[in-house]
Amino acid sequence: MRDQIFISYSRENKKWLQMLELYLKPLIATHKIKVWSDAEIQPGKEWEREIADALESARVAVLLVSPEFLGSEFITKVELPALLEASNKGEVQILWVAVSQSAFKFTEIVRFQAANDPKEPLDGLKKAERGEAMVEIVEKIKEAYGKIEPDIIDTPEEPRRPSSNGRLVVLLYKRNAKPDENVLELIAAGLREHGYRVFIDKHLRPGVRWAQEIAQNVRSAYAVIPLVSAASSVSEMFAFEIETASDAAEKQDGIPVIIPVRVKFEGPLLDETLSSILDQINYISWRGPQDDSVLLSSLLNSLNSPPEPKSDVNLPPIKAAGGPLEPPWGAVPLKSKFYIERSTDGVFHTALTDNVGIVLVKGARQMGKTSLLARGLQQMRAAGVAVVMTDLQALNGARMETAEALYLTLGQMIAKQLELTDKLSDVWDSDDSPNFNFQNYLRRYVLPSVSRLVWALDEVDRLFTYDYQNDVFGLSRSIFNLRGLDPEGGWEKLTQIIVYATEAHLFITDPHMSPFNVGDEPIKMADFSNEQVTQVNSRFDPPAPLADSEIPDFCDLVGGHPYLVRRGLYEMKKRGLRFSELKSRASTDEGPYGDHLRRILSMLARDRDLRDEVRHIIGGGKSTDEAKFYRLRSAGLVTGEAPQDARIRCEVYRDYLQRRLFENH
């Protein structure tokens, strides 16, 4: 009976066999299909007889074609003739996969359908592209096999038992949230029953060792399962843990696998870190106890066959929050009454109106850079100016692996947002440098399509860690210079907005290749003044969270930090807290800033030098290391114009970190 998929390959291409078998696992797990290769032959068996039997049982033959495959005497004289004869009789469907460039056109293989584009063989693709190609290959194999009914049990009291091999799975969740903790226990029990080791931080006391243990377990896990709910989706610590998992996966060939579970939550992710990671991954939904069995079954199958990332690259939009009380996380919506204009707004809008070549916007995390940017871009759209928004935080590691990958991604995003028919990938010339290709694309295809273009790049700090960053920033500066050097090139139409937090001079070795020291001084995001805090307070529906007399003490508590101001007032209004109650709980793990503070602690737990520097400053010392000072300032932990002026940003940070960093020290 012909009922199996036969894979023919050369031993030199064994890694491609293993990759294909990995991507075929969902098909194997959910359908009655057997996949066979000579790796199935057990020691002591007559391998020629085993292969002959397998050939006679083949319903679909998949050929992994390469020069080594075509040069194999056994394949060309034994396997291929048998498969070709069966194909001529209509007994076997033959598909072939272009593993590498080969002379397949001079063989019988050319008559059969290729499962991928022979012009783009697997060994020439980047990691993310290989994944997409493998998914398409599996789809074509399934189609060739014919109509098959899934062997899935609708009542999964007996879910398919995965081969766990004692693998570690980390469960991420928001503490003290319901029904999150109930779902957490359900998943933990189900995974342990199937042989998985499960890590939950439920019984750990917050502190440096707690943060280090979470990070260590996340990085060493096979899989991370975040429970995404209304509560966790706005938790900074939850977002930080997922960011840790995503960073580890990029460095460890996709491990840990991230398998999100949405717990009675279908809304958009307002946190930019969460949306940039999780919006690219398919998730499992739990809507109530009726989904318990399906949830466990789906998780166990996913652990055997990890979910594929969504391939399209879209920018996460600025999302307006609904409801009567506007939440304080994420960018402030364009029509929000809580947006407070600062002096930076006028400077920014003037620079855009004046068609400045480069506009630099600098500020620590959660200082309102993206909210300011959104309003400037809206101003330009209203004036009929073409706008392109690029959020580098939304790009995964594969899209930034090389300068070529980055430029092709940027070109794709520009073409989509401007609705251009000419794409950078279509005109890319591999004989030219990535910088030349991208600059040529802008000059020949992008700029001629607009009368004026404002291109905003947010979260540019991500580029500082890549080897090619000098090339990218050098091109940005070169484009600025071309406004004067190449007046016929249309460069005067282009305004670049660069939004960042870190001191660029710490990373860019050649100042002549930097766009950060040309044009006007950077627009620096400042803390709210007492008057501006009063404005925010007055924009809540009566009664306002704070009495006017309490505002100075509140500003001392949070230091005028825009996010801490909004979050504190929001929590007071939402929970009916008096200022004295907020102040007494502000620096505790259970208080309104708890997950924000734990995120900071986790960041410091990763870096002993920064922890020691913070201890030194808390103890009354001054920072003597420029690099450490600027890193802490860009993270929003300290303020000051120079290292000798360093001070902890606010009372909340000082009280919390003094307690956590000095315990057991």
C-alpha positions in Angstrom: 0.0 0.0 0.0 1.4 3.4 -1.0 0.8 5.5 2.1 4.0 7.3 3.0 6.2 10.2 2.1 9.6 9.0 0.8 12.5 11.6 1.2 15.5 11.0 -1.1 18.6 13.0 -0.3 22.4 12.9 -0.3 24.3 12.3 3.0 26.1 15.6 2.5 22.7 17.3 2.7 21.6 15.6 6.0 21.0 18.9 7.7 18.3 19.8 5.1 16.7 16.4 5.7 16.5 17.1 9.4 15.1 20.6 8.8 12.4 19.3 6.5 11.5 16.5 9.0 11.2 19.2 11.7 8.8 21.2 9.6 6.8 18.1 8.7 6.2 17.2 12.4 2.8 19.0 12.5 1.7 17.0 9.5 2.9 13.8 11.2 1.4 14.7 14.5 -2.1 15.6 13.3 -2.5 13.2 10.3 -2.0 9.5 9.7 1.0 10.0 7.5 4.4 8.3 7.7 7.5 10.0 6.5 10.5 7.8 5.6 14.1 8.4 4.8 17.1 6.0 5.1 17.7 7.5 8.5 14.8 5.2 9.6 16.9 2.0 8.8 17.8 0.3 12.1 21.3 -1.2 12.7 21.5 -4.8 11.4 18.8 -4.3 8.7 19.6 -4.9 5.0 19.5 -1.3 3.9 19.0 -2.0 0.2 16.0 -4.2 1.0 14.6 -1.5 3.4 15.0 1.2 0.7 13.3 -1.0 -1.9 10.4 -1.7 0.4 10.1 2.0 1.2 10.1 2.9 -2.5 7.2 0.5 -3.1 5.3 2.2 -0.3 5.8 5.7 -1.4 2.8 7.8 -2.2 4.8 11.1 -2.4 8.5 11.3 -3.1 10.4 14.4 -2.1 13.8 14.9 -3.7 16.3 17.2 -1.9 18.2 18.3 -5.0 21.8 19.5 -4.9 25.0 18.8 -6.9 25.7 16.0 -4.4 22.3 14.6 -4.9 22.7 14.6 -8.7 26.2 13.1 -8.3 25.1 10.2 -6.2 25.4 6.9 -8.1 22.9 5.1 -5.8 20.3 7.8 -6.1 20.6 8.2 -9.9 20.7 4.4 -10.6 18.4 3.0 -7.9 16.1 5.4 -6.3 15.3 7.8 -9.2 14.6 5.1 -11.8 12.2 3.3 -9.4 10.4 6.6 -8.6 10.2 7.7 -12.2 8.7 4.4 -13.2 6.1 4.6 -10.4 5.4 8.2 -11.4 4.8 7.2 -15.0 2.2 4.7 -13.8 0.5 7.4 -11.7 1.4 5.7 -8.5 3.7 8.3 -7.0 3.7 12.1 -6.9 7.2 13.6 -7.2 8.2 16.9 -5.8 11.7 18.3 -5.6 13.3 20.9 -3.3 16.1 23.1 -4.6 18.6 22.8 -1.7 21.4 24.5 -3.6 22.2 25.6 -7.2 22.6 22.5 -9.4 22.4 21.4 -13.0 18.9 19.9 -12.6 17.8 21.2 -16.0 19.8 18.4 -17.6 18.0 15.7 -15.8 14.5 14.1 -15.7 13.8 16.1 -12.5 13.1 19.2 -14.6 9.7 17.6 -15.6 8.4 17.7 -12.1 7.1 20.4 -9.8 9.6 22.2 -7.6 8.3 22.8 -4.1 10.4 26.0 -3.9 11.8 28.5 -6.3 14.9 26.9 -7.9 16.3 30.4 -8.4 16.3 30.9 -4.6 17.6 27.6 -3.2 17.4 27.0 0.6 21.1 27.4 1.2 21.0 30.9 -0.2 18.2 32.1 2.0 18.4 33.9 5.4 17.0 32.1 8.4 13.6 33.7 8.4 13.2 33.2 4.7 14.2 29.6 5.0 11.4 29.1 7.6 8.8 30.7 5.2 10.1 28.5 2.3 9.9 25.3 4.5 6.2 26.1 5.4 5.4 26.4 1.7 7.2 23.2 0.9 5.2 21.3 3.6 2.0 22.8 2.2 2.9 21.5 -1.3 3.8 18.0 0.1 0.4 17.9 1.9 -1.3 18.9 -1.4 0.5 16.3 -3.3 -0.3 13.6 -0.8 -4.0 14.2 -1.5 -7.0 14.9 0.6 -6.4 13.7 4.1 -8.5 14.0 7.2 -6.8 15.1 10.4 -6.5 12.6 13.1 -7.3 15.1 15.9 -9.6 14.3 18.8 -12.1 17.0 19.5 -12.3 16.0 23.1 -8.7 16.1 24.1 -8.8 14.3 27.4 -6.1 12.2 25.8 -3.9 14.7 24.1 -1.0 13.5 21.9 1.9 13.0 24.3 4.9 14.9 23.1 8.5 13.7 23.4 9.4 16.2 26.2 12.8 14.7 27.1 12.5 16.7 30.4 12.7 20.0 28.5 12.3 23.2 30.5 9.2 25.4 29.9 8.9 28.8 31.5 5.5 30.2 32.3 5.2 34.0 32.3 2.2 35.7 33.9 0.9 38.7 35.9 0.9 38.0 39.6 -2.3 38.1 41.6 -4.4 38.4 38.4 -7.5 36.2 37.9 -8.2 34.0 36.0 -4.5 34.1 35.0 -3.3 32.1 38.0 -5.9 29.5 37.5 -4.8 29.0 33.9 -1.2 29.0 35.0 -1.8 26.1 37.4 -3.8 24.2 34.7 -0.9 24.5 32.2 1.8 23.7 34.8 0.1 20.5 35.9 -0.6 19.4 32.3 3.0 20.0 31.2 4.5 18.2 34.2 2.2 15.2 33.6 3.8 15.0 30.2 7.3 15.1 31.4 8.2 18.8 31.0 10.1 20.7 33.7 8.1 23.9 34.5 9.5 27.1 36.0 7.2 29.7 37.6 8.5 32.6 39.7 5.4 32.3 42.0 7.3 31.5 45.1 10.4 33.7 44.6 10.8 36.9 46.6 11.7 39.9 44.4 15.3 40.9 44.6 18.5 40.8 42.5 18.7 37.0 42.7 15.0 36.7 41.8 15.6 38.7 38.7 18.7 36.8 37.8 17.0 33.5 38.2 14.1 34.5 36.0 16.5 35.6 33.3 18.6 32.5 33.6 15.6 30.2 33.3 14.1 32.1 30.4 17.4 31.9 28.4 17.9 28.2 29.1 14.3 27.2 28.4 13.1 25.2 25.4 9.9 27.2 25.4 8.4 30.2 27.0 4.6 30.4 27.4 3.4 33.9 28.2 -0.2 34.3 29.5 -1.4 37.4 27.8 -4.4 39.0 29.6 -5.9 42.4 30.2 -3.6 42.6 33.3 -0.4 41.2 31.9 -0.6 43.1 28.7 0.1 46.4 30.5 2.7 45.0 32.9 6.2 46.3 32.2 7.9 43.3 34.0 5.9 40.9 31.8 7.0 42.8 28.7 10.6 42.8 29.9 10.5 39.0 30.4 9.1 38.4 26.9 11.8 40.7 25.5 14.4 38.6 27.3 13.0 35.5 25.7 12.9 37.1 22.3 16.5 38.3 22.6 17.6 34.8 23.7 15.7 33.2 20.8 17.5 35.5 18.3 20.9 34.5 19.6 20.1 30.8 20.1 18.6 29.7 16.7 15.0 30.2 17.7 15.2 28.8 21.3 13.3 29.4 23.5 10.2 29.0 21.4 7.6 31.6 22.4 4.0 30.2 22.5 1.6 33.0 23.6 -1.7 32.1 25.3 -4.4 34.8 25.4 -6.4 34.5 28.5 -9.9 36.0 28.0 -8.2 38.8 26.1 -8.6 39.7 22.4 -7.7 43.4 22.5 -4.7 45.1 20.9 -1.4 45.1 22.7 -0.7 48.7 23.8 2.8 48.1 25.0 5.2 48.6 22.1 7.6 45.9 23.3 4.9 43.3 23.6 3.2 44.2 20.3 6.5 44.2 18.4 7.2 40.6 19.5 3.8 38.9 20.0 2.0 40.4 17.1 4.3 38.4 14.9 3.4 35.1 16.5 0.2 33.0 16.3 -1.4 32.4 19.7 -3.7 30.0 21.5 -6.9 31.4 23.0 -8.4 30.5 26.4 -11.9 32.0 26.9 -13.1 29.9 29.9 -13.0 26.5 31.5 -14.6 24.9 28.5 -11.3 25.5 26.7 -9.1 23.7 29.3 -8.7 20.5 27.3 -8.2 22.2 24.0 -5.6 24.5 25.5 -3.5 21.7 26.8 -3.8 19.7 23.6 -2.8 22.7 21.5 0.1 23.5 23.8 1.5 20.0 23.7 1.2 19.9 19.9 2.8 23.3 19.6 5.7 22.2 21.8 6.3 19.5 19.3 5.9 21.8 16.3 6.5 25.4 17.3 4.2 28.1 15.7 5.5 29.9 12.7 5.9 33.7 12.9 3.7 35.8 10.7 5.8 36.8 7.7 4.4 40.2 6.9 6.2 43.3 8.2 3.8 45.9 9.5 4.3 48.8 11.8 2.4 48.6 15.1 0.0 51.6 14.9 -0.4 54.0 17.7 -3.4 52.6 19.4 -6.1 54.6 21.2 -7.3 53.2 24.4 -11.0 52.8 24.9 -13.1 53.2 28.0 -13.9 56.1 30.3 -10.5 56.3 32.0 -7.6 56.4 29.5 -4.7 54.1 30.5 -1.3 55.7 30.8 0.8 53.1 28.9 2.0 53.3 25.3 2.0 56.4 23.1 -0.5 59.0 24.1 -3.4 58.9 21.5 -3.5 61.9 19.1 -6.8 63.1 20.4 -6.1 62.5 24.1 -6.8 65.3 26.5 -3.9 64.1 28.6 -1.2 65.1 26.1 0.8 68.0 27.6 2.7 70.2 25.2 6.2 71.1 26.2 8.7 73.6 24.7 10.0 70.6 22.6 6.7 70.5 20.7 7.2 73.9 19.2 10.8 73.3 18.3 9.9 70.0 16.7 7.0 71.3 14.7 9.1 74.3 13.5 11.9 72.0 12.3 9.5 70.0 10.3 7.8 73.0 8.8 11.2 74.5 7.8 12.1 71.3 6.0 15.3 70.7 8.1 17.4 67.8 6.7 17.9 65.9 10.0 15.8 66.3 13.1 17.2 64.5 16.2 14.8 63.7 19.1 16.5 62.4 22.2 15.1 61.2 25.5 15.1 58.4 28.1 12.7 55.6 28.0 9.0 56.5 28.5 9.7 60.3 28.3 7.1 60.8 25.4 9.3 60.6 22.3 6.9 58.5 20.4 3.9 60.7 21.4 5.8 63.8 20.2 6.7 62.0 17.0 3.2 61.0 16.3 2.0 64.6 16.5 4.7 65.9 14.2 3.9 63.3 11.6 0.2 64.0 11.8 1.1 67.7 11.3 3.0 66.8 8.1 0.2 64.5 6.8 -2.3 67.4 7.3 0.0 69.6 5.2 0.0 67.1 2.4 3.5 65.8 3.0 4.3 62.1 2.4 5.2 60.4 5.6 7.0 57.1 6.3 7.2 55.7 9.8 9.8 53.1 10.7 9.9 51.6 14.2 13.0 49.6 14.5 11.7 48.0 17.7 9.1 46.2 15.4 11.8 44.4 13.5 12.9 40.9 14.5 16.6 39.8 14.5 16.5 38.2 11.1 15.4 41.6 9.6 18.5 43.2 11.1 21.0 40.5 10.8 23.0 42.3 8.1 23.0 45.7 6.4 21.5 44.1 3.3 18.6 42.5 5.3 17.9 45.8 7.1 17.9 47.8 3.9 15.7 45.3 2.1 13.2 45.5 5.0 13.3 49.3 5.1 12.7 49.4 1.4 9.8 47.0 1.7 8.2 49.2 4.4 8.8 52.4 2.4 7.2 50.9 -0.7 4.2 49.7 1.3 3.6 53.0 3.0 4.0 55.1 -0.1 2.2 52.4 -2.3 5.1 52.2 -4.7 5.1 49.5 -7.4 8.9 49.5 -7.7 10.4 47.5 -4.8 14.0 47.6 -3.6 14.2 43.8 -3.8 13.4 44.0 -7.5 16.2 46.5 -8.3 18.8 45.2 -5.9 22.2 44.6 -7.5 24.4 42.2 -5.6 27.4 43.6 -7.3 26.9 46.9 -5.5 27.2 47.6 -1.8 24.1 47.7 0.4 24.6 51.4 1.0 24.7 52.2 -2.8 21.7 50.0 -3.5 19.6 51.7 -0.8 20.7 55.3 -1.7 20.1 54.5 -5.4 16.6 53.2 -4.6 15.7 56.4 -2.7 17.1 58.7 -5.5 15.6 56.8 -8.5 12.3 55.5 -7.2 11.2 57.0 -3.9 12.0 60.7 -4.1 10.6 61.1 -7.7 7.3 59.8 -6.4 6.8 62.6 -3.8 6.9 66.4 -3.6 8.3 66.1 -0.1 9.0 63.2 2.3 9.4 63.0 6.1 10.9 59.7 7.1 10.9 58.9 10.9 13.1 56.3 12.4 12.1 55.4 16.0 14.1 53.3 18.5 17.3 53.9 16.5 19.3 52.7 19.5 18.8 49.1 18.3 21.3 49.7 15.6 24.1 50.6 18.0 24.9 46.9 18.7 25.3 45.8 15.1 28.7 45.7 13.3 27.3 47.5 10.3 26.0 50.5 12.3 28.7 52.9 11.1 27.7 52.1 7.5 24.0 52.8 8.1 24.6 56.0 10.1 27.2 57.0 7.5 24.6 56.7 4.8 22.2 58.8 6.8 24.8 61.6 7.1 25.7 61.2 3.4 22.0 61.7 2.5 22.0 64.9 4.6 25.1 66.2 2.8 23.6 65.4 -0.6 21.0 68.1 -0.1 23.9 70.5 -0.9 26.2 68.4 -3.0 23.6 66.9 -5.4 20.9 69.6 -5.9 19.5 67.7 -8.9 19.0 64.5 -6.9 15.9 65.5 -5.1 17.5 65.2 -1.7 16.2 68.5 -0.5 12.7 66.8 -0.4 13.7 64.5 2.4 13.7 65.1 6.1 15.0 62.4 8.3 13.7 62.2 11.9 16.0 60.1 14.2 14.6 59.2 17.6 16.9 57.7 20.2 17.9 57.5 23.9 21.5 56.5 24.1 24.6 58.6 23.7 25.5 58.0 20.1 29.2 59.0 20.5 29.7 55.9 22.7 29.1 53.7 19.8 30.0 55.6 16.6 33.8 55.4 16.3 34.1 57.9 13.4 32.4 61.3 14.1 32.6 62.1 10.4 30.2 59.1 9.8 27.7 60.3 12.3 24.3 62.0 11.6 24.1 62.9 15.3 26.5 65.8 15.1 25.1 67.7 12.1 22.3 70.2 11.9 20.6 71.7 15.0 21.1 70.4 18.6 19.0 67.3 19.5 15.5 68.0 20.8 15.7 66.7 24.3 12.7 65.4 26.2 12.4 67.0 29.6 10.5 66.0 32.8 7.2 67.7 33.6 7.4 70.8 35.6 5.1 71.3 38.6 2.8 73.4 36.4 2.6 70.7 33.8 1.8 68.1 36.4 -1.0 70.4 37.6 -2.3 70.4 34.0 -2.4 66.6 33.8 -4.1 66.4 37.2 -6.8 68.9 36.1 -7.7 66.9 33.0 -9.2 64.1 35.0 -12.9 64.3 35.5 -13.7 65.9 38.9 -12.6 65.3 41.5 -9.0 65.5 40.4 -6.7 62.8 42.0 -4.5 65.4 43.8 -5.3 68.6 45.7 -3.2 71.5 44.5 -1.3 71.5 47.8 -0.2 67.9 47.2 1.4 68.4 43.8 4.9 69.5 45.0 5.2 66.4 47.2 3.9 64.2 44.3 6.6 65.7 42.0 9.3 65.0 44.5 8.0 61.4 44.7 8.1 60.7 40.9 10.5 63.4 39.7 8.3 64.8 37.0 8.8 61.6 35.0 5.9 61.8 32.4 5.0 58.1 32.7 5.2 58.0 36.5 3.1 61.1 36.7 0.4 59.6 34.4 0.5 56.2 36.0 0.3 57.5 39.6 -2.6 59.8 38.8 -4.4 57.0 36.9 -4.0 54.6 39.8 -5.3 57.1 42.3 -8.3 57.9 40.2 -9.1 54.3 39.2 -8.7 52.9 42.7 -9.9 55.9 44.7 -6.5 56.2 46.5 -5.5 59.2 48.6 -2.0 60.6 48.0 -0.9 59.4 51.4 -1.9 55.9 50.4 -0.1 56.1 47.0 3.0 57.4 48.7 3.2 54.7 51.3 2.9 52.0 48.6 4.8 53.6 45.8 8.1 51.9 46.2 6.7 48.4 47.1 6.5 45.4 44.8 2.7 45.3 45.4 2.2 49.0 44.8 1.0 50.8 41.6 4.6 51.0 40.2 5.5 47.4 41.2 6.0 45.9 37.7 7.7 49.1 36.5 10.2 48.8 39.4 10.7 45.1 39.0 11.6 45.7 35.3 14.3 48.1 36.4 15.6 45.6 38.9 15.7 42.9 36.3 17.7 45.2 33.9 20.2 45.9 36.7 20.4 42.2 37.6 21.9 41.5 34.2 24.8 43.9 34.7 27.0 43.9 37.8 28.8 47.1 36.7 25.6 49.0 36.4 24.3 47.7 39.8 27.5 48.7 41.5 27.3 52.2 39.9 23.7 52.6 41.1 24.7 51.5 44.6 27.6 54.0 44.5 25.3 56.9 43.5 22.6 55.9 46.1 25.4 55.9 48.7 26.1 59.5 47.9 29.0 59.1 45.4 29.3 60.6 42.0 29.5 58.7 38.8 33.1 58.6 37.5 32.4 56.4 34.4 31.0 58.3 31.4 29.7 55.2 29.7 27.9 53.8 32.7 26.4 57.2 33.5 24.9 57.6 30.0 23.6 54.1 30.0 21.8 54.7 33.2 20.5 58.1 32.0 19.2 56.7 28.8 17.3 54.0 30.8 15.8 56.9 32.8 17.3 55.8 36.2 19.5 58.8 36.8 19.5 62.5 35.8 22.2 65.1 35.4 24.1 66.8 32.6 27.4 65.0 33.3 28.7 62.0 35.4 29.7 64.2 38.3 26.1 65.5 38.5 24.5 62.0 38.5 21.6 61.5 40.9 18.8 58.9 41.2 15.9 60.3 39.3 13.2 60.3 42.0 12.2 59.1 45.5 10.4 56.1 44.2 13.5 54.7 42.4 15.8 55.6 45.3 13.7 54.0 48.0 13.0 50.8 46.0 16.6 50.3 44.7 18.1 51.1 48.1 16.1 48.3 49.6 16.6 45.8 46.8 20.2 46.4 45.9 21.6 46.6 49.4 19.8 43.5 50.9 22.2 40.7 51.5 25.0 42.8 50.0 
